């Protein structure tokens, strides 16, 4: 398996050694079985070790990994049915934001999420998962539809941020996000959000006002990209790793700050190393929380959500 | 020392004296008497450029004299992330800002009257860390909205902010959701929320409470937008139009109701609220 990230090199070397040994085992018909098993066990351990001690900046690299599962991967891996719905009824259809009716196990939901691509063509089509105002307006339209159909909403957050472009400004990027924040606060149905990769600022929060916010263990969620923060506060984007450290953007930090409710543990070596296992973990976590949330009345849900977001932040009185 | 050579301190004293008397308009470049500028509500008498106001100057201009009762004034930042950047710790920046502005946060909140009508008001002050949206700012806006909700009085927020406060990281981002949850609840009781966007209103503040007023007003020429000009130019690799992200541009695209000259702001707010028929 190709390993693009610097800190994954030790894993790559061990994997190469295992491959060689396996080849030898076949050629010589010798019994390397125990040796291979031992090496594989060590390799798994090393993966765990490396991934348990990633720095925030390394975590950013994992969260942006080109082979990290994207929304359509999750759709094909854990949702048994997906009826995609298009358009914001105002301007157009944003391919960076995808949504529709979906079934997870026996639970019917409205699924909405940022959609990144995995190759250049897909990414051009999906604008690298950076939605425009019509994306946010499509999202809120589908959430209202979910309310009418009495379906819980599940959102998948994975974006570098809302698209910063001339057209996006003209069509009211700020208003579109702001409107979602006020409207999501009022939804009388359960909302579960999962930060699966990059949680980029307002562009992430625009579909993130949820009753339960989950986060994959190598995902990040931040008010600004480490590069952006570094270029403003350090006057040099090269300080991105310092900024990543200071901004407290990892799942662990966010859990302790009370911003997220639970961390979904990724398989050893990150979600890109075993997408199926990551997807199963995501599925189990969503179903677990929906089971509880779907017993609550609409009024109870909005009251709880108001309390939840009212208590966000730390200050001196 | 010859009479024509001045020491550095003499030069500075003279410049200060000059600055005390004259002010140069940032828009048309005209030199105007500071007194004339101040008497004209910090608006250039030559070109109508709207300069910034402190929160208390704004309050004095909008509320009936003697009616302002400040609320939640003890709320201040606490450096939840122990944030340190290239120029030092956040906590020091907060202390510098507090000493300079005599404010505890980037917004002043309280109740008062506009031509006799009760309102609750929040006024952001750009001098305090660029009017950035910190946890304290968010809390004060939420409390102001809650006061409006509990007492059924209209809520008015004047924004002047570069956006989120990076030094508070994700907690700053969460203030967008928090403040929006606060003003969203006013719909339930049909309580008016008026947002006044002043120079500048950008980033996380424009993408939260500032853009979702039942009525959005803006001051002439104010910078209003989501992403920064430089970021957009770098992203799309093209020059942006001259009037891009001005109040007039934003109004033309349908996101503010009205651009109001500062001298008419109080009367406009009163007129709009006088149509509130509940």
Interface residues (C-beta under 8 A of the other chain):
Chain A: X162 X163 X164 X165 X166 X168 X169 X170 X171 X172 X173 X174 X175 X177 X178 X179 X181 X182 X183 X185 X186 X201 X202 X205 X206 X208 X209 X221 X222 X223 X224 X228 X229 X232 X233 X234 X235 X236 X239 X242 X243 X246 X247 X248 X249 X254 X257 X259 X305 X306 X309 X310 X312 X313 X314 X315 X316 X317
Chain B: X74 X75 X76 X77 X78 X80 X81 X83 X84 X85 X86 X87 X134 X135 X136 X138 X139 X142 X164 X166 X167 X168 X169 X170 X171 X172 X173 X174 X175 X176 X177 X178 X180 X181 X182 X183 X184 X185 X187 X188 X203 X204 X206 X207 X208 X209 X210 X211 X212 X224 X225 X226 X227 X228 X231 X232 X235 X236 X238 X240 X244 X245 X253 X254 X255
